[in-house]
Amino acid sequence: MISESQGVRYLHFNSEWIQGAMRVARPEKLEFEYTQQMMAWLLFLAPPVDRDIGILGLGAGSLTRFCQHHFDSDIVTVEWNPQVTAICESAFALRQTGSCQVVHQDAYDWVLDPFNDNGYGVLMVDLYDYTAQGPVCSSAEFYQGCRKVCRDLGVVTINLFGHHGSFRKNIRNIRRAFDDRVILFPETVDGNRIVIAFSGPPLQVTRSQLQQRARLVQSLYRLPATGWLKTLLSENDKGGELICF
């Protein structure tokens, strides 16, 4: 189902829960706070040019459109339902090209497929069913697969619901899969809790370097990156000048 209000088009999957949104006049803009936070990997990693960007869950195509608009990276979005892709192409400005493709496959199978091992510098995981509550993939094996996809060097962002009963299980499995190299945003007003997980060599960076990077991200992409950085460092007890992730 599609609805529209005040210049924003919404996608619903047979329920009142909103699965995604697009500002009609600016399709590349990220409308929700949580989708903006899913891009917080930009604080730690430039858009990869030698490895791909992976997105698990198409929704209304928000993350895909943003990446396609701003980055030169190849983008692969994994969506199990071809009908969702068709809706996004007809009503949500999804444009597949040689460098931006939608793959119709179960996300669990995709991350465990050896073909995808170590091929991605960034992976964004936003997997919800029509009730838009608990993630449809939450097992230890799934998150281990996510790490394999970005094995040598990469950042994974994951959308969870902080108030959902599966939250603690998900966090436990994510921490185990990524050797506890995990930081979290506080819960948004809509209940989303974005997790950032790191793969590859330990990342050591100075606070001033992070602040400089945040200012650049904010300038380039119109994202509230300086606020993200302050929040992430405070919420995850990252004090001092040299910070490790």
Biotite code that builds the C-alpha atoms (Angstrom):
import biotite.structure as struc

atoms = struc.array([
    struc.Atom([0.000, 0.000, 0.000], chain_id="A", res_id=1, res_name="MET", atom_name="CA", element="C"),
    struc.Atom([1.207, 3.508, -0.832], chain_id="A", res_id=2, res_name="ILE", atom_name="CA", element="C"),
    struc.Atom([0.186, 6.723, 0.909], chain_id="A", res_id=3, res_name="SER", atom_name="CA", element="C"),
    struc.Atom([1.313, 10.321, 0.528], chain_id="A", res_id=4, res_name="GLU", atom_name="CA", element="C"),
    struc.Atom([1.268, 13.338, 2.836], chain_id="A", res_id=5, res_name="SER", atom_name="CA", element="C"),
    struc.Atom([2.928, 16.757, 2.693], chain_id="A", res_id=6, res_name="GLN", atom_name="CA", element="C"),
    struc.Atom([5.204, 15.816, -0.169], chain_id="A", res_id=7, res_name="GLY", atom_name="CA", element="C"),
    struc.Atom([6.355, 12.490, 1.315], chain_id="A", res_id=8, res_name="VAL", atom_name="CA", element="C"),
    struc.Atom([5.342, 9.137, -0.153], chain_id="A", res_id=9, res_name="ARG", atom_name="CA", element="C"),
    struc.Atom([5.126, 6.151, 2.220], chain_id="A", res_id=10, res_name="TYR", atom_name="CA", element="C"),
    struc.Atom([5.251, 2.398, 1.688], chain_id="A", res_id=11, res_name="LEU", atom_name="CA", element="C"),
    struc.Atom([3.209, 0.017, 3.887], chain_id="A", res_id=12, res_name="HIS", atom_name="CA", element="C"),
    struc.Atom([3.136, -3.801, 3.698], chain_id="A", res_id=13, res_name="PHE", atom_name="CA", element="C"),
    struc.Atom([-0.508, -4.648, 4.449], chain_id="A", res_id=14, res_name="ASN", atom_name="CA", element="C"),
    struc.Atom([-0.345, -2.936, 7.830], chain_id="A", res_id=15, res_name="SER", atom_name="CA", element="C"),
    struc.Atom([-0.259, 0.504, 9.395], chain_id="A", res_id=16, res_name="GLU", atom_name="CA", element="C"),
    struc.Atom([3.495, 0.209, 9.898], chain_id="A", res_id=17, res_name="TRP", atom_name="CA", element="C"),
    struc.Atom([5.557, 2.384, 7.559], chain_id="A", res_id=18, res_name="ILE", atom_name="CA", element="C"),
    struc.Atom([8.252, 0.428, 5.754], chain_id="A", res_id=19, res_name="GLN", atom_name="CA", element="C"),
    struc.Atom([9.886, 3.382, 4.065], chain_id="A", res_id=20, res_name="GLY", atom_name="CA", element="C"),
    struc.Atom([9.443, 6.882, 2.747], chain_id="A", res_id=21, res_name="ALA", atom_name="CA", element="C"),
    struc.Atom([10.542, 9.151, -0.077], chain_id="A", res_id=22, res_name="MET", atom_name="CA", element="C"),
    struc.Atom([10.337, 12.917, -0.388], chain_id="A", res_id=23, res_name="ARG", atom_name="CA", element="C"),
    struc.Atom([8.933, 13.252, -3.882], chain_id="A", res_id=24, res_name="VAL", atom_name="CA", element="C"),
    struc.Atom([10.846, 16.447, -4.679], chain_id="A", res_id=25, res_name="ALA", atom_name="CA", element="C"),
    struc.Atom([14.135, 15.007, -3.351], chain_id="A", res_id=26, res_name="ARG", atom_name="CA", element="C"),
    struc.Atom([14.109, 11.211, -3.726], chain_id="A", res_id=27, res_name="PRO", atom_name="CA", element="C"),
    struc.Atom([17.689, 10.851, -2.486], chain_id="A", res_id=28, res_name="GLU", atom_name="CA", element="C"),
    struc.Atom([16.956, 12.482, 0.893], chain_id="A", res_id=29, res_name="LYS", atom_name="CA", element="C"),
    struc.Atom([16.782, 10.224, 3.940], chain_id="A", res_id=30, res_name="LEU", atom_name="CA", element="C"),
    struc.Atom([13.524, 11.111, 5.685], chain_id="A", res_id=31, res_name="GLU", atom_name="CA", element="C"),
    struc.Atom([13.852, 9.154, 8.923], chain_id="A", res_id=32, res_name="PHE", atom_name="CA", element="C"),
    struc.Atom([16.399, 9.607, 11.688], chain_id="A", res_id=33, res_name="GLU", atom_name="CA", element="C"),
    struc.Atom([17.195, 5.899, 11.713], chain_id="A", res_id=34, res_name="TYR", atom_name="CA", element="C"),
    struc.Atom([17.942, 5.747, 7.975], chain_id="A", res_id=35, res_name="THR", atom_name="CA", element="C"),
    struc.Atom([20.288, 8.682, 8.403], chain_id="A", res_id=36, res_name="GLN", atom_name="CA", element="C"),
    struc.Atom([22.021, 6.879, 11.271], chain_id="A", res_id=37, res_name="GLN", atom_name="CA", element="C"),
    struc.Atom([22.434, 3.800, 9.073], chain_id="A", res_id=38, res_name="MET", atom_name="CA", element="C"),
    struc.Atom([24.913, 5.933, 7.117], chain_id="A", res_id=39, res_name="MET", atom_name="CA", element="C"),
    struc.Atom([27.082, 6.564, 10.189], chain_id="A", res_id=40, res_name="ALA", atom_name="CA", element="C"),
    struc.Atom([29.711, 4.195, 8.790], chain_id="A", res_id=41, res_name="TRP", atom_name="CA", element="C"),
    struc.Atom([30.819, 7.306, 6.885], chain_id="A", res_id=42, res_name="LEU", atom_name="CA", element="C"),
    struc.Atom([32.415, 8.520, 10.127], chain_id="A", res_id=43, res_name="LEU", atom_name="CA", element="C"),
    struc.Atom([34.925, 5.678, 9.907], chain_id="A", res_id=44, res_name="PHE", atom_name="CA", element="C"),
    struc.Atom([35.193, 4.737, 6.249], chain_id="A", res_id=45, res_name="LEU", atom_name="CA", element="C"),
    struc.Atom([35.118, 6.571, 2.928], chain_id="A", res_id=46, res_name="ALA", atom_name="CA", element="C"),
    struc.Atom([32.684, 5.173, 0.354], chain_id="A", res_id=47, res_name="PRO", atom_name="CA", element="C"),
    struc.Atom([34.539, 2.123, -1.005], chain_id="A", res_id=48, res_name="PRO", atom_name="CA", element="C"),
    struc.Atom([35.657, 2.138, -4.628], chain_id="A", res_id=49, res_name="VAL", atom_name="CA", element="C"),
    struc.Atom([37.441, -1.230, -4.760], chain_id="A", res_id=50, res_name="ASP", atom_name="CA", element="C"),
    struc.Atom([34.709, -3.118, -2.868], chain_id="A", res_id=51, res_name="ARG", atom_name="CA", element="C"),
    struc.Atom([30.932, -2.950, -3.004], chain_id="A", res_id=52, res_name="ASP", atom_name="CA", element="C"),
    struc.Atom([28.248, -1.523, -0.738], chain_id="A", res_id=53, res_name="ILE", atom_name="CA", element="C"),
    struc.Atom([25.686, -4.117, 0.362], chain_id="A", res_id=54, res_name="GLY", atom_name="CA", element="C"),
    struc.Atom([22.162, -3.379, 1.586], chain_id="A", res_id=55, res_name="ILE", atom_name="CA", element="C"),
    struc.Atom([19.981, -6.114, 3.075], chain_id="A", res_id=56, res_name="LEU", atom_name="CA", element="C"),
    struc.Atom([16.319, -5.173, 2.732], chain_id="A", res_id=57, res_name="GLY", atom_name="CA", element="C"),
    struc.Atom([15.024, -2.790, 0.078], chain_id="A", res_id=58, res_name="LEU", atom_name="CA", element="C"),
    struc.Atom([12.005, -1.279, 1.847], chain_id="A", res_id=59, res_name="GLY", atom_name="CA", element="C"),
    struc.Atom([11.109, 1.862, -0.085], chain_id="A", res_id=60, res_name="ALA", atom_name="CA", element="C"),
    struc.Atom([14.645, 2.044, -1.475], chain_id="A", res_id=61, res_name="GLY", atom_name="CA", element="C"),
    struc.Atom([15.823, 4.930, 0.720], chain_id="A", res_id=62, res_name="SER", atom_name="CA", element="C"),
    struc.Atom([19.338, 3.659, 1.432], chain_id="A", res_id=63, res_name="LEU", atom_name="CA", element="C"),
    struc.Atom([19.789, 2.488, -2.144], chain_id="A", res_id=64, res_name="THR", atom_name="CA", element="C"),
    struc.Atom([18.730, 5.835, -3.604], chain_id="A", res_id=65, res_name="ARG", atom_name="CA", element="C"),
    struc.Atom([20.999, 7.763, -1.236], chain_id="A", res_id=66, res_name="PHE", atom_name="CA", element="C"),
    struc.Atom([24.033, 5.631, -2.051], chain_id="A", res_id=67, res_name="CYS", atom_name="CA", element="C"),
    struc.Atom([23.363, 5.727, -5.772], chain_id="A", res_id=68, res_name="GLN", atom_name="CA", element="C"),
    struc.Atom([23.024, 9.515, -5.714], chain_id="A", res_id=69, res_name="HIS", atom_name="CA", element="C"),
    struc.Atom([26.136, 10.259, -3.660], chain_id="A", res_id=70, res_name="HIS", atom_name="CA", element="C"),
    struc.Atom([28.681, 7.485, -4.220], chain_id="A", res_id=71, res_name="PHE", atom_name="CA", element="C"),
    struc.Atom([30.610, 5.955, -7.120], chain_id="A", res_id=72, res_name="ASP", atom_name="CA", element="C"),
    struc.Atom([30.600, 2.541, -5.424], chain_id="A", res_id=73, res_name="SER", atom_name="CA", element="C"),
    struc.Atom([28.879, -0.500, -6.870], chain_id="A", res_id=74, res_name="ASP", atom_name="CA", element="C"),
    struc.Atom([25.721, -1.169, -4.847], chain_id="A", res_id=75, res_name="ILE", atom_name="CA", element="C"),
    struc.Atom([23.992, -4.509, -4.313], chain_id="A", res_id=76, res_name="VAL", atom_name="CA", element="C"),
    struc.Atom([20.624, -4.541, -2.534], chain_id="A", res_id=77, res_name="THR", atom_name="CA", element="C"),
    struc.Atom([19.257, -7.903, -1.406], chain_id="A", res_id=78, res_name="VAL", atom_name="CA", element="C"),
    struc.Atom([15.458, -8.200, -1.369], chain_id="A", res_id=79, res_name="GLU", atom_name="CA", element="C"),
    struc.Atom([13.598, -11.504, -1.256], chain_id="A", res_id=80, res_name="TRP", atom_name="CA", element="C"),
    struc.Atom([10.297, -10.204, -2.664], chain_id="A", res_id=81, res_name="ASN", atom_name="CA", element="C"),
    struc.Atom([10.267, -9.142, -6.348], chain_id="A", res_id=82, res_name="PRO", atom_name="CA", element="C"),
    struc.Atom([6.966, -7.333, -5.769], chain_id="A", res_id=83, res_name="GLN", atom_name="CA", element="C"),
    struc.Atom([8.717, -4.883, -3.447], chain_id="A", res_id=84, res_name="VAL", atom_name="CA", element="C"),
    struc.Atom([11.274, -4.174, -6.147], chain_id="A", res_id=85, res_name="THR", atom_name="CA", element="C"),
    struc.Atom([8.520, -3.599, -8.701], chain_id="A", res_id=86, res_name="ALA", atom_name="CA", element="C"),
    struc.Atom([6.751, -1.140, -6.381], chain_id="A", res_id=87, res_name="ILE", atom_name="CA", element="C"),
    struc.Atom([9.990, 0.739, -5.773], chain_id="A", res_id=88, res_name="CYS", atom_name="CA", element="C"),
    struc.Atom([10.673, 0.970, -9.492], chain_id="A", res_id=89, res_name="GLU", atom_name="CA", element="C"),
    struc.Atom([7.187, 2.253, -10.261], chain_id="A", res_id=90, res_name="SER", atom_name="CA", element="C"),
    struc.Atom([6.550, 4.558, -7.297], chain_id="A", res_id=91, res_name="ALA", atom_name="CA", element="C"),
    struc.Atom([9.807, 5.153, -5.373], chain_id="A", res_id=92, res_name="PHE", atom_name="CA", element="C"),
    struc.Atom([12.313, 6.218, -8.033], chain_id="A", res_id=93, res_name="ALA", atom_name="CA", element="C"),
    struc.Atom([14.381, 3.030, -7.874], chain_id="A", res_id=94, res_name="LEU", atom_name="CA", element="C"),
    struc.Atom([16.655, 2.912, -10.904], chain_id="A", res_id=95, res_name="ARG", atom_name="CA", element="C"),
    struc.Atom([18.703, -0.211, -11.501], chain_id="A", res_id=96, res_name="GLN", atom_name="CA", element="C"),
    struc.Atom([21.908, 0.248, -13.490], chain_id="A", res_id=97, res_name="THR", atom_name="CA", element="C"),
    struc.Atom([25.076, -1.700, -14.123], chain_id="A", res_id=98, res_name="GLY", atom_name="CA", element="C"),
    struc.Atom([26.480, -0.424, -10.832], chain_id="A", res_id=99, res_name="SER", atom_name="CA", element="C"),
    struc.Atom([23.261, -0.574, -8.784], chain_id="A", res_id=100, res_name="CYS", atom_name="CA", element="C"),
    struc.Atom([21.469, -3.908, -8.746], chain_id="A", res_id=101, res_name="GLN", atom_name="CA", element="C"),
    struc.Atom([18.727, -5.578, -6.714], chain_id="A", res_id=102, res_name="VAL", atom_name="CA", element="C"),
    struc.Atom([19.269, -9.289, -6.051], chain_id="A", res_id=103, res_name="VAL", atom_name="CA", element="C"),
    struc.Atom([16.196, -11.360, -5.215], chain_id="A", res_id=104, res_name="HIS", atom_name="CA", element="C"),
    struc.Atom([17.438, -13.742, -2.551], chain_id="A", res_id=105, res_name="GLN", atom_name="CA", element="C"),
    struc.Atom([16.938, -14.506, 1.116], chain_id="A", res_id=106, res_name="ASP", atom_name="CA", element="C"),
    struc.Atom([19.366, -12.337, 3.097], chain_id="A", res_id=107, res_name="ALA", atom_name="CA", element="C"),
    struc.Atom([20.414, -15.264, 5.290], chain_id="A", res_id=108, res_name="TYR", atom_name="CA", element="C"),
    struc.Atom([21.373, -17.322, 2.252], chain_id="A", res_id=109, res_name="ASP", atom_name="CA", element="C"),
    struc.Atom([23.125, -14.349, 0.682], chain_id="A", res_id=110, res_name="TRP", atom_name="CA", element="C"),
    struc.Atom([25.464, -13.633, 3.604], chain_id="A", res_id=111, res_name="VAL", atom_name="CA", element="C"),
    struc.Atom([26.340, -17.329, 3.881], chain_id="A", res_id=112, res_name="LEU", atom_name="CA", element="C"),
    struc.Atom([27.075, -17.676, 0.152], chain_id="A", res_id=113, res_name="ASP", atom_name="CA", element="C"),
    struc.Atom([30.885, -17.994, -0.267], chain_id="A", res_id=114, res_name="PRO", atom_name="CA", element="C"),
    struc.Atom([30.589, -15.917, -3.447], chain_id="A", res_id=115, res_name="PHE", atom_name="CA", element="C"),
    struc.Atom([29.981, -12.831, -1.287], chain_id="A", res_id=116, res_name="ASN", atom_name="CA", element="C"),
    struc.Atom([32.829, -13.421, 1.176], chain_id="A", res_id=117, res_name="ASP", atom_name="CA", element="C"),
    struc.Atom([35.003, -10.359, 1.666], chain_id="A", res_id=118, res_name="ASN", atom_name="CA", element="C"),
    struc.Atom([33.539, -8.513, -1.303], chain_id="A", res_id=119, res_name="GLY", atom_name="CA", element="C"),
    struc.Atom([32.003, -5.590, 0.566], chain_id="A", res_id=120, res_name="TYR", atom_name="CA", element="C"),
    struc.Atom([33.384, -2.605, 2.428], chain_id="A", res_id=121, res_name="GLY", atom_name="CA", element="C"),
    struc.Atom([30.000, -1.621, 3.841], chain_id="A", res_id=122, res_name="VAL", atom_name="CA", element="C"),
    struc.Atom([26.917, -3.650, 4.746], chain_id="A", res_id=123, res_name="LEU", atom_name="CA", element="C"),
    struc.Atom([23.650, -2.079, 5.930], chain_id="A", res_id=124, res_name="MET", atom_name="CA", element="C"),
    struc.Atom([21.099, -4.466, 7.444], chain_id="A", res_id=125, res_name="VAL", atom_name="CA", element="C"),
    struc.Atom([17.454, -3.360, 7.614], chain_id="A", res_id=126, res_name="ASP", atom_name="CA", element="C"),
    struc.Atom([15.366, -6.535, 7.613], chain_id="A", res_id=127, res_name="LEU", atom_name="CA", element="C"),
    struc.Atom([11.779, -6.361, 8.843], chain_id="A", res_id=128, res_name="TYR", atom_name="CA", element="C"),
    struc.Atom([8.540, -8.112, 7.954], chain_id="A", res_id=129, res_name="ASP", atom_name="CA", element="C"),
    struc.Atom([5.168, -6.445, 7.399], chain_id="A", res_id=130, res_name="TYR", atom_name="CA", element="C"),
    struc.Atom([4.727, -5.754, 11.130], chain_id="A", res_id=131, res_name="THR", atom_name="CA", element="C"),
    struc.Atom([7.981, -3.733, 11.132], chain_id="A", res_id=132, res_name="ALA", atom_name="CA", element="C"),
    struc.Atom([8.972, -4.997, 14.569], chain_id="A", res_id=133, res_name="GLN", atom_name="CA", element="C"),
    struc.Atom([11.541, -7.778, 15.062], chain_id="A", res_id=134, res_name="GLY", atom_name="CA", element="C"),
    struc.Atom([14.230, -8.398, 12.414], chain_id="A", res_id=135, res_name="PRO", atom_name="CA", element="C"),
    struc.Atom([13.577, -11.451, 10.264], chain_id="A", res_id=136, res_name="VAL", atom_name="CA", element="C"),
    struc.Atom([17.238, -12.544, 10.525], chain_id="A", res_id=137, res_name="CYS", atom_name="CA", element="C"),
    struc.Atom([18.762, -12.526, 13.982], chain_id="A", res_id=138, res_name="SER", atom_name="CA", element="C"),
    struc.Atom([20.744, -15.743, 14.495], chain_id="A", res_id=139, res_name="SER", atom_name="CA", element="C"),
    struc.Atom([24.406, -15.997, 15.404], chain_id="A", res_id=140, res_name="ALA", atom_name="CA", element="C"),
    struc.Atom([25.047, -17.642, 12.035], chain_id="A", res_id=141, res_name="GLU", atom_name="CA", element="C"),
    struc.Atom([23.454, -14.726, 10.203], chain_id="A", res_id=142, res_name="PHE", atom_name="CA", element="C"),
    struc.Atom([25.623, -12.124, 11.917], chain_id="A", res_id=143, res_name="TYR", atom_name="CA", element="C"),
    struc.Atom([28.713, -14.269, 11.423], chain_id="A", res_id=144, res_name="GLN", atom_name="CA", element="C"),
    struc.Atom([27.825, -14.241, 7.736], chain_id="A", res_id=145, res_name="GLY", atom_name="CA", element="C"),
    struc.Atom([27.536, -10.450, 7.818], chain_id="A", res_id=146, res_name="CYS", atom_name="CA", element="C"),
    struc.Atom([31.061, -10.270, 9.161], chain_id="A", res_id=147, res_name="ARG", atom_name="CA", element="C"),
    struc.Atom([32.388, -12.609, 6.475], chain_id="A", res_id=148, res_name="LYS", atom_name="CA", element="C"),
    struc.Atom([30.930, -10.351, 3.806], chain_id="A", res_id=149, res_name="VAL", atom_name="CA", element="C"),
    struc.Atom([33.127, -7.490, 5.135], chain_id="A", res_id=150, res_name="CYS", atom_name="CA", element="C"),
    struc.Atom([35.871, -9.700, 6.561], chain_id="A", res_id=151, res_name="ARG", atom_name="CA", element="C"),
    struc.Atom([39.195, -7.927, 5.850], chain_id="A", res_id=152, res_name="ASP", atom_name="CA", element="C"),
    struc.Atom([37.999, -4.350, 6.288], chain_id="A", res_id=153, res_name="LEU", atom_name="CA", element="C"),
    struc.Atom([34.465, -3.089, 6.639], chain_id="A", res_id=154, res_name="GLY", atom_name="CA", element="C"),
    struc.Atom([31.698, -1.560, 8.716], chain_id="A", res_id=155, res_name="VAL", atom_name="CA", element="C"),
    struc.Atom([28.234, -3.050, 9.238], chain_id="A", res_id=156, res_name="VAL", atom_name="CA", element="C"),
    struc.Atom([25.226, -1.011, 10.394], chain_id="A", res_id=157, res_name="THR", atom_name="CA", element="C"),
    struc.Atom([22.140, -2.816, 11.680], chain_id="A", res_id=158, res_name="ILE", atom_name="CA", element="C"),
    struc.Atom([18.653, -1.518, 12.437], chain_id="A", res_id=159, res_name="ASN", atom_name="CA", element="C"),
    struc.Atom([17.066, -3.002, 15.562], chain_id="A", res_id=160, res_name="LEU", atom_name="CA", element="C"),
    struc.Atom([14.062, -2.029, 17.656], chain_id="A", res_id=161, res_name="PHE", atom_name="CA", element="C"),
    struc.Atom([15.170, -1.214, 21.188], chain_id="A", res_id=162, res_name="GLY", atom_name="CA", element="C"),
    struc.Atom([11.865, -2.164, 22.819], chain_id="A", res_id=163, res_name="HIS", atom_name="CA", element="C"),
    struc.Atom([11.406, -5.456, 20.957], chain_id="A", res_id=164, res_name="HIS", atom_name="CA", element="C"),
    struc.Atom([11.820, -8.722, 22.827], chain_id="A", res_id=165, res_name="GLY", atom_name="CA", element="C"),
    struc.Atom([14.555, -9.887, 20.454], chain_id="A", res_id=166, res_name="SER", atom_name="CA", element="C"),
    struc.Atom([16.815, -6.888, 21.088], chain_id="A", res_id=167, res_name="PHE", atom_name="CA", element="C"),
    struc.Atom([19.061, -8.495, 23.703], chain_id="A", res_id=168, res_name="ARG", atom_name="CA", element="C"),
    struc.Atom([19.453, -11.671, 21.671], chain_id="A", res_id=169, res_name="LYS", atom_name="CA", element="C"),
    struc.Atom([20.416, -9.669, 18.603], chain_id="A", res_id=170, res_name="ASN", atom_name="CA", element="C"),
    struc.Atom([22.962, -7.585, 20.487], chain_id="A", res_id=171, res_name="ILE", atom_name="CA", element="C"),
    struc.Atom([24.462, -10.700, 22.037], chain_id="A", res_id=172, res_name="ARG", atom_name="CA", element="C"),
    struc.Atom([24.806, -12.397, 18.657], chain_id="A", res_id=173, res_name="ASN", atom_name="CA", element="C"),
    struc.Atom([26.231, -9.271, 17.016], chain_id="A", res_id=174, res_name="ILE", atom_name="CA", element="C"),
    struc.Atom([28.821, -8.804, 19.759], chain_id="A", res_id=175, res_name="ARG", atom_name="CA", element="C"),
    struc.Atom([29.927, -12.425, 19.465], chain_id="A", res_id=176, res_name="ARG", atom_name="CA", element="C"),
    struc.Atom([30.130, -12.300, 15.679], chain_id="A", res_id=177, res_name="ALA", atom_name="CA", element="C"),
    struc.Atom([32.219, -9.109, 15.705], chain_id="A", res_id=178, res_name="PHE", atom_name="CA", element="C"),
    struc.Atom([34.382, -9.862, 18.768], chain_id="A", res_id=179, res_name="ASP", atom_name="CA", element="C"),
    struc.Atom([32.600, -7.119, 20.726], chain_id="A", res_id=180, res_name="ASP", atom_name="CA", element="C"),
    struc.Atom([33.751, -4.398, 18.312], chain_id="A", res_id=181, res_name="ARG", atom_name="CA", element="C"),
    struc.Atom([30.317, -2.815, 18.469], chain_id="A", res_id=182, res_name="VAL", atom_name="CA", element="C"),
    struc.Atom([28.912, 0.619, 19.300], chain_id="A", res_id=183, res_name="ILE", atom_name="CA", element="C"),
    struc.Atom([25.277, 1.727, 19.473], chain_id="A", res_id=184, res_name="LEU", atom_name="CA", element="C"),
    struc.Atom([23.204, 4.831, 19.013], chain_id="A", res_id=185, res_name="PHE", atom_name="CA", element="C"),
    struc.Atom([20.577, 5.551, 21.665], chain_id="A", res_id=186, res_name="PRO", atom_name="CA", element="C"),
    struc.Atom([17.023, 4.671, 20.696], chain_id="A", res_id=187, res_name="GLU", atom_name="CA", element="C"),
    struc.Atom([15.296, 7.093, 18.324], chain_id="A", res_id=188, res_name="THR", atom_name="CA", element="C"),
    struc.Atom([11.868, 8.557, 19.045], chain_id="A", res_id=189, res_name="VAL", atom_name="CA", element="C"),
    struc.Atom([10.429, 5.897, 16.715], chain_id="A", res_id=190, res_name="ASP", atom_name="CA", element="C"),
    struc.Atom([12.084, 3.073, 18.668], chain_id="A", res_id=191, res_name="GLY", atom_name="CA", element="C"),
    struc.Atom([14.930, 2.265, 16.274], chain_id="A", res_id=192, res_name="ASN", atom_name="CA", element="C"),
    struc.Atom([18.335, 1.385, 17.703], chain_id="A", res_id=193, res_name="ARG", atom_name="CA", element="C"),
    struc.Atom([21.187, 1.463, 15.195], chain_id="A", res_id=194, res_name="ILE", atom_name="CA", element="C"),
    struc.Atom([24.197, -0.773, 15.807], chain_id="A", res_id=195, res_name="VAL", atom_name="CA", element="C"),
    struc.Atom([27.618, -0.218, 14.214], chain_id="A", res_id=196, res_name="ILE", atom_name="CA", element="C"),
    struc.Atom([29.985, -3.199, 14.014], chain_id="A", res_id=197, res_name="ALA", atom_name="CA", element="C"),
    struc.Atom([33.578, -3.273, 12.772], chain_id="A", res_id=198, res_name="PHE", atom_name="CA", element="C"),
    struc.Atom([35.480, -5.950, 10.867], chain_id="A", res_id=199, res_name="SER", atom_name="CA", element="C"),
    struc.Atom([39.156, -6.107, 9.950], chain_id="A", res_id=200, res_name="GLY", atom_name="CA", element="C"),
    struc.Atom([42.203, -4.682, 11.739], chain_id="A", res_id=201, res_name="PRO", atom_name="CA", element="C"),
    struc.Atom([41.603, -2.682, 14.923], chain_id="A", res_id=202, res_name="PRO", atom_name="CA", element="C"),
    struc.Atom([40.771, 0.934, 14.163], chain_id="A", res_id=203, res_name="LEU", atom_name="CA", element="C"),
    struc.Atom([42.689, 3.543, 16.155], chain_id="A", res_id=204, res_name="GLN", atom_name="CA", element="C"),
    struc.Atom([41.939, 7.170, 15.438], chain_id="A", res_id=205, res_name="VAL", atom_name="CA", element="C"),
    struc.Atom([42.307, 10.432, 17.304], chain_id="A", res_id=206, res_name="THR", atom_name="CA", element="C"),
    struc.Atom([39.333, 12.416, 18.486], chain_id="A", res_id=207, res_name="ARG", atom_name="CA", element="C"),
    struc.Atom([40.411, 15.356, 16.335], chain_id="A", res_id=208, res_name="SER", atom_name="CA", element="C"),
    struc.Atom([40.585, 13.126, 13.248], chain_id="A", res_id=209, res_name="GLN", atom_name="CA", element="C"),
    struc.Atom([37.065, 11.879, 13.914], chain_id="A", res_id=210, res_name="LEU", atom_name="CA", element="C"),
    struc.Atom([35.814, 15.421, 14.407], chain_id="A", res_id=211, res_name="GLN", atom_name="CA", element="C"),
    struc.Atom([37.394, 16.487, 11.128], chain_id="A", res_id=212, res_name="GLN", atom_name="CA", element="C"),
    struc.Atom([35.830, 13.513, 9.358], chain_id="A", res_id=213, res_name="ARG", atom_name="CA", element="C"),
    struc.Atom([32.421, 14.280, 10.862], chain_id="A", res_id=214, res_name="ALA", atom_name="CA", element="C"),
    struc.Atom([32.550, 17.860, 9.602], chain_id="A", res_id=215, res_name="ARG", atom_name="CA", element="C"),
    struc.Atom([33.423, 16.611, 6.117], chain_id="A", res_id=216, res_name="LEU", atom_name="CA", element="C"),
    struc.Atom([30.576, 14.072, 6.098], chain_id="A", res_id=217, res_name="VAL", atom_name="CA", element="C"),
    struc.Atom([28.137, 16.729, 7.267], chain_id="A", res_id=218, res_name="GLN", atom_name="CA", element="C"),
    struc.Atom([29.271, 19.109, 4.536], chain_id="A", res_id=219, res_name="SER", atom_name="CA", element="C"),
    struc.Atom([29.229, 16.552, 1.710], chain_id="A", res_id=220, res_name="LEU", atom_name="CA", element="C"),
    struc.Atom([26.025, 14.675, 2.489], chain_id="A", res_id=221, res_name="TYR", atom_name="CA", element="C"),
    struc.Atom([23.893, 17.002, 4.649], chain_id="A", res_id=222, res_name="ARG", atom_name="CA", element="C"),
    struc.Atom([23.838, 14.449, 7.442], chain_id="A", res_id=223, res_name="LEU", atom_name="CA", element="C"),
    struc.Atom([24.085, 15.388, 11.152], chain_id="A", res_id=224, res_name="PRO", atom_name="CA", element="C"),
    struc.Atom([27.485, 13.740, 11.495], chain_id="A", res_id=225, res_name="ALA", atom_name="CA", element="C"),
    struc.Atom([28.966, 16.031, 14.147], chain_id="A", res_id=226, res_name="THR", atom_name="CA", element="C"),
    struc.Atom([26.013, 15.263, 16.386], chain_id="A", res_id=227, res_name="GLY", atom_name="CA", element="C"),
    struc.Atom([26.366, 11.553, 15.647], chain_id="A", res_id=228, res_name="TRP", atom_name="CA", element="C"),
    struc.Atom([29.983, 11.605, 16.741], chain_id="A", res_id=229, res_name="LEU", atom_name="CA", element="C"),
    struc.Atom([29.291, 13.364, 20.036], chain_id="A", res_id=230, res_name="LYS", atom_name="CA", element="C"),
    struc.Atom([26.466, 10.949, 20.786], chain_id="A", res_id=231, res_name="THR", atom_name="CA", element="C"),
    struc.Atom([28.380, 7.803, 19.856], chain_id="A", res_id=232, res_name="LEU", atom_name="CA", element="C"),
    struc.Atom([31.469, 8.730, 21.864], chain_id="A", res_id=233, res_name="LEU", atom_name="CA", element="C"),
    struc.Atom([29.387, 9.661, 24.900], chain_id="A", res_id=234, res_name="SER", atom_name="CA", element="C"),
    struc.Atom([26.987, 6.704, 24.767], chain_id="A", res_id=235, res_name="GLU", atom_name="CA", element="C"),
    struc.Atom([29.759, 4.137, 24.281], chain_id="A", res_id=236, res_name="ASN", atom_name="CA", element="C"),
    struc.Atom([32.296, 5.448, 26.824], chain_id="A", res_id=237, res_name="ASP", atom_name="CA", element="C"),
    struc.Atom([34.855, 6.435, 24.199], chain_id="A", res_id=238, res_name="LYS", atom_name="CA", element="C"),
    struc.Atom([36.909, 9.004, 26.089], chain_id="A", res_id=239, res_name="GLY", atom_name="CA", element="C"),
    struc.Atom([40.433, 10.321, 25.622], chain_id="A", res_id=240, res_name="GLY", atom_name="CA", element="C"),
    struc.Atom([42.222, 11.560, 22.522], chain_id="A", res_id=241, res_name="GLU", atom_name="CA", element="C"),
    struc.Atom([43.087, 8.160, 20.984], chain_id="A", res_id=242, res_name="LEU", atom_name="CA", element="C"),
    struc.Atom([39.946, 6.127, 20.372], chain_id="A", res_id=243, res_name="ILE", atom_name="CA", element="C"),
    struc.Atom([39.780, 2.445, 19.433], chain_id="A", res_id=244, res_name="CYS", atom_name="CA", element="C"),
    struc.Atom([37.009, 0.581, 17.628], chain_id="A", res_id=245, res_name="PHE", atom_name="CA", element="C"),
])
